[in-house]
Amino acid sequence: MEDERRRITEQEDVITAGADVTLGQLLRSDCIRREAAAAAAGIRLDLERGIARENMPLKQILFQDIFCASRNAKAAPCLKDGGTACYAAAGENQMNSVMGNKKVGISACSQACPVGVDIPAVLEHMRNDKKLEAQRTLMKYHPLTEMVCLLCKKCSARCVRNQQNQSVAAEKILHWLGADIGRHPEIFFIPPSGDSGKWIAIEEVTVAGLTAAYYLRRMGNHVVIFKKKEAREVLSCLGHSLAEAMEEPLAAYMAHLSFMGVVFEDGAIGEKEPGRLFDRQLSWKAGEKAAQGTAELQNVLEEICLGVRTAGRINLDFGLKSYLEPMGPLGSFRFEGVEIPPAQWAKPSEDTPQNTVIREAARCVNCGCFGVCESRTETALFMLETEIHTSRRVIRAQDYFAEISPWKKWEPGEEAICLVIPKSGDFVSGCVCDKEIALAYAFLGKNGTIMDLRMAFGGIAPVPIRLSEAEKTLRRSGTAGMCAGDEAARIMDMAKSRIVLMKKNKGKLLRMERLIAQALENYLNSLHSA
């Protein structure tokens, strides 16, 4: 294995480069220059830029960090390094991401939320003017936001924007969405289409039981709640002002549960139908915290969490699908929204305009990193769809380099063995750059037509970005009379929907366009010289 780590081996379709082979050795290798020209160009450009050295082993490419001039210029740690501020968002950002950010951990607001709502995911949907998706995401975590969010406010108290100007009013956005959910039971509380055949009894009406009832019924279970009572009785263990604020939304929520098929019965279990069997019987005692003298908002939030967890566990026990789904990895931003002043609203209401909510959601920075992947070698390996072999597994470069600090997920004792690089064959490939931006490309032509191609950018986002839509557009295009500049402009116009400009990095788009044109020009010139 030691020998394997130090060798470059050419096989029929791939080149195996050992993890301990130096970049200088790779650059001097005939087979790398001939069959993996993009990787060779990437290495050369990294050496010229000074972000790599000839004696650096190839495995170091797997451990390269993101580049952010704002982060490197500050003594205090940024969000990525465990701090509470993003210096790129607040100041100089000409060289930072134009594709949004990538989260570097659990967002501060989600960590603070007692119910664990993925608040940035909700706000992301609102930024994109997708209210229904925002509401569906919110309901995956808990259905009582209208009842508790305005009273809680822990999310905005922990917002990282407190360090710069003023926090995002996340609790008001969640309340506004929850209130709108309550006005549309025909969308969010419809009876399930399927029937699990399972019957669940909840012995008494409590906040935990009412929360669990929603998720249990949603998955097609039959839910019966005994010892029926009004909302004010459920909340009677709380202080008067707290109970009064929660009563109306809780009463509406209980009505919505009835609408979706949850049954409320007056008596206790067994009074009307002795010997009736249930698949599961749940019991939470009302007023238990009050008897201990500790009833408060925190207890209500804990009950909501308990209800969500219990329902999830039971659904999975019954073989039913989970109702929580992960979000995508990159944040989508109208980044100019960060400069918008905080929304001026005393309390969200039915009359609060949706664009006010969207503008406030646009102020969120997603607790993510706006640095960029600067390594040209990494970008080329990503484009070439390299395989990374470790002592424990094989990882695709597309998966590995799609994360920030992916080495942090390595198992104890795991070591890099080699990289398996597919040969470019008849593709015309290379890598071009402009300061921190790199474009790795590969074009395959036949009879004056682009039959296949790959293009991947580095330096425009925290991870390399494949230009998949542009590839589809150029595939099967004729090269006769093709103008590289016009095609590059067309590709950049297509990319506008994914572009997220920061305050000072608009010029980066023109540099990207020039690199696309340069890559196309290189390919067209190769046809003329063939």
C-alpha positions as CSV (number, residue, x, y, z in Angstrom):
1,M,0.0,0.0,0.0
2,E,2.9,2.3,0.7
3,D,4.2,1.9,-2.8
4,E,0.7,2.6,-4.2
5,R,0.7,5.9,-2.4
6,R,3.9,7.0,-4.2
7,R,3.2,5.9,-7.7
8,I,1.5,7.2,-10.9
9,T,0.0,4.3,-12.8
10,E,-1.6,4.6,-16.2
11,Q,-4.3,2.1,-17.0
12,E,-6.7,1.7,-20.0
13,D,-9.3,4.3,-18.9
14,V,-7.9,5.9,-15.8
15,I,-4.7,7.2,-14.2
16,T,-4.1,6.3,-10.5
17,A,-2.1,8.9,-8.6
18,G,-0.9,8.0,-5.2
19,A,-1.8,10.2,-2.3
20,D,1.9,10.9,-1.5
21,V,2.8,11.8,-5.1
22,T,3.9,15.4,-5.2
23,L,2.3,18.0,-7.4
24,G,5.6,18.5,-9.1
25,Q,5.7,14.9,-10.0
26,L,2.2,15.0,-11.4
27,L,3.1,18.1,-13.5
28,R,6.1,16.4,-15.0
29,S,4.1,13.2,-15.8
30,D,3.6,12.6,-19.5
31,C,0.3,10.7,-18.9
32,I,-1.1,13.4,-16.7
33,R,-0.3,16.1,-19.2
34,R,-1.6,14.0,-22.1
35,E,-4.7,12.3,-20.6
36,A,-5.7,14.7,-17.8
37,A,-4.8,18.1,-19.2
38,A,-7.3,19.9,-17.0
39,A,-5.7,18.6,-13.9
40,A,-2.2,19.4,-15.1
41,A,-3.3,23.0,-16.0
42,G,-5.0,23.3,-12.6
43,I,-1.8,22.3,-10.8
44,R,0.3,24.7,-12.8
45,L,-2.1,27.6,-12.1
46,D,-2.1,26.8,-8.4
47,L,1.7,26.9,-8.3
48,E,1.7,30.2,-10.2
49,R,-0.9,31.6,-7.8
50,G,1.1,30.5,-4.8
51,I,-1.6,28.4,-3.2
52,A,0.3,25.2,-3.8
53,R,4.0,24.1,-3.8
54,E,5.7,21.5,-6.0
55,N,6.7,19.4,-3.1
56,M,3.1,19.3,-1.8
57,P,1.6,15.8,-1.8
58,L,-1.5,15.3,-3.8
59,K,-3.5,14.3,-0.7
60,Q,-3.2,17.9,0.6
61,I,-5.6,19.0,-2.1
62,L,-8.3,17.0,-0.1
63,F,-7.7,19.3,2.9
64,Q,-7.6,22.7,1.3
65,D,-9.8,25.3,3.0
66,I,-12.0,27.9,1.4
67,F,-10.6,31.4,0.5
68,C,-12.1,34.5,2.0
69,A,-10.1,37.8,2.1
70,S,-12.5,39.2,4.6
71,R,-12.1,36.3,7.0
72,N,-8.3,36.2,6.7
73,A,-8.0,39.9,7.5
74,K,-9.7,39.7,10.8
75,A,-8.3,38.6,14.2
76,A,-11.7,37.5,15.7
77,P,-13.1,34.3,14.2
78,C,-15.9,34.4,11.7
79,L,-18.9,32.2,11.5
80,K,-17.0,29.4,9.8
81,D,-14.4,29.4,12.4
82,G,-16.8,29.4,15.3
83,G,-17.4,33.1,15.7
84,T,-20.7,35.1,15.4
85,A,-20.1,37.4,12.5
86,C,-19.6,37.2,8.7
87,Y,-17.1,39.9,7.7
88,A,-17.8,39.3,4.0
89,A,-21.4,40.1,4.4
90,A,-20.6,43.3,6.3
91,G,-17.7,44.7,4.2
92,E,-15.2,43.9,1.5
93,N,-16.6,41.1,-0.7
94,Q,-15.3,41.6,-4.2
95,M,-13.8,38.1,-4.3
96,N,-16.5,36.3,-2.4
97,S,-19.3,34.0,-3.6
98,V,-21.8,35.0,-6.3
99,M,-23.8,31.8,-5.7
100,G,-25.0,32.3,-2.1
101,N,-23.4,30.6,0.8
102,K,-23.1,27.2,2.3
103,K,-24.0,26.5,5.9
104,V,-21.1,25.6,8.2
105,G,-23.2,24.1,11.0
106,I,-26.6,24.4,12.7
107,S,-27.7,28.0,12.5
108,A,-27.8,30.0,15.7
109,C,-31.5,30.6,15.4
110,S,-32.3,26.9,14.9
111,Q,-30.0,26.1,17.9
112,A,-32.0,28.6,20.0
113,C,-35.4,27.4,18.8
114,P,-36.8,25.1,21.6
115,V,-38.6,23.1,18.9
116,G,-35.6,22.9,16.6
117,V,-37.3,24.5,13.5
118,D,-35.0,24.9,10.5
119,I,-35.7,28.6,10.4
120,P,-33.2,29.4,7.6
121,A,-34.9,26.9,5.4
122,V,-38.3,28.6,6.0
123,L,-36.8,32.0,5.4
124,E,-35.1,30.8,2.2
125,H,-38.5,29.8,0.7
126,M,-39.9,33.2,1.6
127,R,-36.9,35.0,0.0
128,N,-37.8,33.1,-3.2
129,D,-41.5,34.1,-2.8
130,K,-42.6,30.5,-2.1
131,K,-44.9,31.0,0.8
132,L,-46.6,27.6,0.5
133,E,-43.2,25.8,0.6
134,A,-42.2,27.9,3.6
135,Q,-45.4,26.8,5.4
136,R,-45.0,23.2,4.5
137,T,-41.4,23.2,5.8
138,L,-42.6,24.9,9.0
139,M,-45.3,22.3,9.6
140,K,-42.7,19.5,9.4
141,Y,-41.4,20.8,12.7
142,H,-44.4,21.9,14.6
143,P,-48.0,23.1,13.9
144,L,-48.4,25.6,16.7
145,T,-46.3,28.5,15.6
146,E,-49.1,31.0,15.8
147,M,-49.6,30.1,19.5
148,V,-46.0,30.3,20.7
149,C,-43.5,32.1,18.4
150,L,-44.3,35.7,19.3
151,L,-44.1,34.8,22.9
152,C,-40.8,32.9,22.6
153,K,-38.5,35.1,20.5
154,K,-35.4,33.0,21.3
155,C,-34.5,32.8,17.6
156,S,-34.1,36.5,17.1
157,A,-32.3,36.9,20.4
158,R,-29.6,34.6,19.1
159,C,-29.5,35.9,15.5
160,V,-25.9,36.6,14.4
161,R,-27.1,39.9,12.9
162,N,-27.2,41.3,16.4
163,Q,-23.5,41.6,16.1
164,Q,-23.8,44.0,13.1
165,N,-27.0,46.0,13.3
166,Q,-30.3,44.3,14.2
167,S,-31.6,40.7,14.3
168,V,-33.9,39.2,11.7
169,A,-37.4,39.2,13.2
170,A,-37.8,35.4,12.6
171,E,-40.4,34.9,15.3
172,K,-42.7,37.5,13.5
173,I,-42.2,35.7,10.2
174,L,-43.0,32.3,11.7
175,H,-46.1,33.8,13.4
176,W,-47.3,35.4,10.2
177,L,-46.9,32.1,8.3
178,G,-48.6,30.1,11.2
179,A,-51.5,32.5,11.3
180,D,-52.0,32.1,7.5
181,I,-51.8,28.3,7.9
182,G,-54.6,28.6,10.5
183,R,-56.8,30.4,8.0
184,H,-56.5,27.6,5.4
185,P,-57.3,24.3,7.0
186,E,-58.4,23.1,3.6
187,I,-54.7,23.1,2.6
188,F,-52.8,22.1,5.8
189,F,-55.3,20.0,7.8
190,I,-56.9,17.9,5.1
191,P,-57.8,14.3,6.0
192,P,-55.1,11.8,5.0
193,S,-55.5,10.0,1.7
194,G,-54.3,6.7,3.1
195,D,-55.3,4.6,6.0
196,S,-52.6,2.9,8.2
197,G,-55.3,0.8,9.9
198,K,-53.8,1.8,13.3
199,W,-55.8,3.2,16.2
200,I,-54.2,5.5,18.8
201,A,-55.7,6.7,22.0
202,I,-54.6,9.8,23.8
203,E,-55.9,9.7,27.3
204,E,-56.3,13.4,27.9
205,V,-56.2,16.7,26.1
206,T,-52.7,18.3,26.6
207,V,-50.5,20.4,24.4
208,A,-48.2,17.4,23.9
209,G,-51.1,15.2,22.9
210,L,-52.6,17.8,20.5
211,T,-49.2,18.2,18.8
212,A,-48.7,14.4,18.4
213,A,-52.3,14.1,17.1
214,Y,-51.5,16.2,14.0
215,Y,-48.5,14.1,12.9
216,L,-50.1,10.8,13.8
217,R,-53.3,11.6,11.8
218,R,-51.3,13.1,9.0
219,M,-49.7,9.7,8.4
220,G,-53.1,8.0,8.1
221,N,-53.6,6.8,11.7
222,H,-56.9,7.0,13.5
223,V,-56.5,9.2,16.6
224,V,-59.0,9.5,19.5
225,I,-58.4,12.0,22.3
226,F,-60.3,11.5,25.5
227,K,-61.4,13.8,28.3
228,K,-62.5,16.5,25.9
229,K,-62.0,20.0,27.1
230,E,-61.9,23.6,25.8
231,A,-58.7,25.4,24.9
232,R,-58.9,27.6,28.0
233,E,-59.0,24.5,30.2
234,V,-55.9,23.1,28.5
235,L,-54.1,26.3,29.2
236,S,-55.5,26.9,32.7
237,C,-52.2,25.8,34.4
238,L,-50.5,28.8,32.9
239,G,-50.5,32.4,34.1
240,H,-53.5,34.4,33.0
241,S,-51.7,36.6,30.4
242,L,-49.9,33.7,28.8
243,A,-53.1,31.5,28.6
244,E,-55.0,34.4,27.2
245,A,-52.5,35.0,24.4
246,M,-52.5,31.3,23.5
247,E,-56.2,30.5,23.8
248,E,-57.6,31.7,20.5
249,P,-54.9,30.0,18.2
250,L,-55.1,26.7,20.3
251,A,-58.9,26.7,19.9
252,A,-58.6,27.1,16.2
253,Y,-56.0,24.4,16.0
254,M,-58.2,21.9,17.9
255,A,-61.0,22.7,15.4
256,H,-58.6,22.0,12.5
257,L,-57.6,18.6,14.1
258,S,-61.3,17.7,14.1
259,F,-61.5,18.8,10.4
260,M,-58.7,16.3,9.5
261,G,-60.4,13.5,11.4
262,V,-59.0,13.5,14.9
263,V,-61.9,12.4,17.3
264,F,-62.5,14.1,20.6
265,E,-64.5,12.2,23.2
266,D,-65.9,13.4,26.5
267,G,-65.3,10.5,28.8
268,A,-62.2,8.5,29.7
269,I,-60.9,5.5,27.8
270,G,-63.2,2.5,28.2
271,E,-66.2,4.4,29.6
272,K,-68.3,4.2,26.4
273,E,-66.7,1.1,24.9
274,P,-65.3,-1.2,27.6
275,G,-62.6,-3.5,26.2
276,R,-62.0,-1.4,23.1
277,L,-58.5,-2.1,21.8
278,F,-56.0,0.5,20.5
279,D,-52.7,-0.1,18.8
280,R,-51.0,2.5,21.0
281,Q,-52.2,4.4,24.1
282,L,-50.5,7.7,25.1
283,S,-50.8,9.5,28.3
284,W,-49.7,13.0,29.3
285,K,-51.2,14.5,32.4
286,A,-52.5,18.0,32.2
287,G,-51.4,20.5,34.9
288,E,-48.5,18.3,36.0
289,K,-46.0,21.2,35.7
290,A,-48.4,23.5,37.4
291,A,-48.6,21.2,40.4
292,Q,-44.9,21.5,40.7
293,G,-45.1,25.3,40.5
294,T,-43.1,25.5,37.3
295,A,-45.7,26.1,34.6
296,E,-44.5,28.6,32.0
297,L,-43.9,29.1,28.3
298,Q,-40.9,26.8,28.4
299,N,-43.0,23.9,29.6
300,V,-45.4,24.5,26.7
301,L,-42.5,24.4,24.2
302,E,-41.2,21.2,25.8
303,E,-44.7,19.6,25.4
304,I,-44.7,20.5,21.7
305,C,-41.2,18.9,21.3
306,L,-42.4,15.8,23.2
307,G,-45.5,15.5,21.0
308,V,-43.4,15.8,17.8
309,R,-40.9,13.2,18.9
310,T,-43.5,10.8,20.1
311,A,-45.5,10.9,16.9
312,G,-42.4,10.5,14.8
313,R,-41.3,7.5,16.8
314,I,-44.7,5.8,16.6
315,N,-45.0,6.5,12.8
316,L,-41.6,4.9,12.2
317,D,-42.6,2.0,14.4
318,F,-45.7,1.5,12.2
319,G,-43.5,1.5,9.1
320,L,-44.7,4.9,8.0
321,K,-42.5,7.5,6.3
322,S,-40.8,10.3,8.2
323,Y,-42.3,13.8,7.8
324,L,-39.0,15.6,8.0
325,E,-37.0,16.1,4.9
326,P,-33.5,17.8,4.6
327,M,-33.0,21.0,2.7
328,G,-30.5,21.5,-0.1
329,P,-26.9,22.4,0.8
330,L,-26.6,25.9,-0.7
331,G,-28.4,28.9,0.5
332,S,-30.4,31.0,-2.0
333,F,-30.2,34.7,-1.5
334,R,-31.2,38.1,-2.7
335,F,-28.1,39.3,-1.0
336,E,-28.8,42.9,-1.5
337,G,-31.6,42.2,1.0
338,V,-29.0,42.2,3.7
339,E,-28.9,46.0,3.3
340,I,-32.6,46.4,3.8
341,P,-33.6,48.0,7.1
342,P,-35.5,45.8,9.5
343,A,-39.2,45.6,8.9
344,Q,-41.2,48.1,11.0
345,W,-44.1,46.1,12.4
346,A,-45.5,46.1,15.9
347,K,-47.3,42.7,15.5
348,P,-47.8,40.7,12.3
349,S,-51.4,40.5,11.3
350,E,-53.5,39.3,8.4
351,D,-53.0,42.7,6.8
352,T,-49.2,42.5,6.9
353,P,-48.1,42.6,3.2
354,Q,-46.3,39.5,2.0
355,N,-43.5,41.6,0.5
356,T,-42.8,43.0,4.0
357,V,-42.2,39.4,5.2
358,I,-40.1,38.6,2.1
359,R,-37.9,41.7,2.7
360,E,-37.3,40.8,6.3
361,A,-36.5,37.2,5.3
362,A,-34.0,38.6,2.8
363,R,-31.9,40.0,5.7
364,C,-31.0,36.5,6.9
365,V,-27.4,35.4,6.1
366,N,-28.2,31.7,6.8
367,C,-25.2,31.4,9.2
368,G,-23.3,30.3,6.2
369,C,-19.9,30.9,4.6
370,F,-19.6,33.2,1.6
371,G,-16.0,32.2,0.9
372,V,-14.9,30.5,-2.3
373,C,-13.2,27.3,-3.4
374,E,-10.0,28.8,-4.9
375,S,-8.1,25.6,-5.8
376,R,-7.8,25.1,-9.5
377,T,-6.6,21.5,-9.0
378,E,-9.7,20.8,-6.9
379,T,-12.0,22.3,-9.5
380,A,-10.4,20.2,-12.3
381,L,-10.6,17.0,-10.3
382,F,-14.3,17.8,-9.6
383,M,-14.9,18.4,-13.3
384,L,-13.1,15.2,-14.3
385,E,-15.3,13.2,-11.8
386,T,-12.3,11.8,-10.0
387,E,-12.6,9.0,-7.4
388,I,-11.0,9.5,-4.0
389,H,-9.8,6.2,-2.4
390,T,-9.1,6.1,1.3
391,S,-8.3,3.3,3.7
392,R,-12.0,3.0,4.4
393,R,-14.0,3.9,1.3
394,V,-14.3,5.3,-2.2
395,I,-15.7,8.8,-2.5
396,R,-16.7,10.6,-5.7
397,A,-15.1,14.0,-6.1
398,Q,-18.5,15.5,-6.9
399,D,-19.7,14.5,-3.4
400,Y,-16.5,15.2,-1.5
401,F,-15.8,18.6,-2.9
402,A,-19.5,19.6,-2.6
403,E,-18.9,20.1,1.2
404,I,-17.0,22.7,3.2
405,S,-14.2,21.0,5.2
406,P,-15.2,17.5,4.1
407,W,-12.2,16.0,5.9
408,K,-13.9,16.7,9.2
409,K,-16.2,13.7,8.5
410,W,-13.3,11.2,8.0
411,E,-13.4,8.3,10.4
412,P,-10.6,8.0,13.0
413,G,-7.5,6.5,11.4
414,E,-8.8,7.0,7.8
415,E,-6.1,7.9,5.4
416,A,-5.9,8.9,1.7
417,I,-4.5,6.2,-0.5
418,C,-4.9,7.4,-4.1
419,L,-6.9,9.4,-6.6
420,V,-8.3,7.7,-9.7
421,I,-8.6,10.2,-12.5
422,P,-10.6,9.3,-15.6
423,K,-8.7,9.8,-18.8
424,S,-9.9,12.7,-21.0
425,G,-9.5,10.6,-24.2
426,D,-10.6,12.6,-27.2
427,F,-11.9,15.5,-25.1
428,V,-10.2,18.8,-25.5
429,S,-9.7,19.9,-21.9
430,G,-8.0,22.5,-19.8
431,C,-8.3,25.0,-17.0
432,V,-8.3,28.8,-17.2
433,C,-8.3,31.3,-14.4
434,D,-8.6,35.0,-13.5
435,K,-7.4,35.7,-9.9
436,E,-9.5,33.5,-7.6
437,I,-11.9,32.3,-10.3
438,A,-11.1,29.1,-12.3
439,L,-13.0,27.3,-15.0
440,A,-12.1,23.7,-15.8
441,Y,-13.5,22.4,-19.1
442,A,-13.6,19.4,-21.4
443,F,-15.2,19.4,-24.9
444,L,-15.8,16.4,-27.2
445,G,-16.5,17.2,-30.9
446,K,-17.4,15.2,-34.0
447,N,-18.1,16.4,-37.5
448,G,-18.3,20.1,-36.5
449,T,-20.7,19.4,-33.5
450,I,-20.1,19.5,-29.8
451,M,-21.1,16.0,-28.8
452,D,-20.4,16.3,-25.1
453,L,-18.8,18.7,-22.6
454,R,-18.2,19.6,-19.0
455,M,-17.6,22.9,-17.4
456,A,-17.0,23.6,-13.7
457,F,-16.3,26.8,-11.9
458,G,-14.1,27.3,-8.9
459,G,-13.9,30.6,-7.0
460,I,-17.5,31.6,-7.4
461,A,-19.0,29.7,-4.5
462,P,-17.8,27.9,-1.4
463,V,-17.7,24.7,-3.4
464,P,-17.0,24.0,-7.2
465,I,-20.1,24.6,-9.3
466,R,-20.9,22.5,-12.5
467,L,-22.6,24.5,-15.3
468,S,-25.1,21.8,-16.0
469,E,-27.6,24.1,-17.8
470,A,-24.9,25.6,-20.0
471,E,-23.7,22.1,-20.9
472,K,-27.2,21.1,-22.0
473,T,-27.4,24.3,-24.1
474,L,-24.1,23.7,-25.9
475,R,-24.4,20.0,-26.4
476,R,-25.2,19.2,-30.0
477,S,-24.3,22.7,-31.1
478,G,-22.5,23.2,-34.4
479,T,-19.1,24.9,-34.2
480,A,-19.2,26.5,-37.7
481,G,-19.5,30.2,-37.3
482,M,-19.7,29.9,-33.5
483,C,-18.7,33.1,-31.6
484,A,-17.2,32.2,-28.2
485,G,-18.1,35.7,-26.8
486,D,-21.7,35.4,-27.8
487,E,-22.1,31.9,-26.4
488,A,-20.4,33.0,-23.2
489,A,-22.9,36.0,-22.8
490,R,-25.8,33.6,-23.5
491,I,-24.6,31.2,-20.8
492,M,-24.2,34.0,-18.2
493,D,-27.7,35.2,-19.0
494,M,-29.0,31.7,-18.3
495,A,-27.1,31.7,-15.0
496,K,-28.8,34.9,-13.7
497,S,-31.4,33.0,-11.8
498,R,-28.7,31.4,-9.6
499,I,-26.5,34.5,-9.2
500,V,-26.6,36.1,-5.8
501,L,-24.6,39.3,-5.9
502,M,-23.0,40.6,-2.8
503,K,-22.5,44.4,-2.3
504,K,-19.2,44.8,-4.2
505,N,-18.7,41.7,-6.4
506,K,-20.7,42.5,-9.5
507,G,-17.5,42.7,-11.6
508,K,-17.0,39.0,-10.9
509,L,-19.8,38.2,-13.5
510,L,-17.8,39.8,-16.3
511,R,-14.7,37.8,-15.4
512,M,-16.8,34.6,-15.4
513,E,-18.1,35.4,-18.8
514,R,-14.5,36.1,-20.1
515,L,-13.4,32.7,-18.8
516,I,-16.2,30.9,-20.5
517,A,-15.4,32.7,-23.8
518,Q,-11.7,31.8,-23.3
519,A,-12.5,28.1,-22.8
520,L,-14.7,28.0,-25.9
521,E,-12.1,29.9,-27.9
522,N,-9.4,27.4,-26.8
523,Y,-11.6,24.5,-28.0
524,L,-12.5,26.2,-31.3
525,N,-8.8,27.0,-31.9
526,S,-8.0,23.3,-31.3
527,L,-10.3,22.3,-34.1
528,H,-8.6,24.6,-36.6
529,S,-5.1,23.3,-35.6
530,A,-6.1,19.6,-35.8
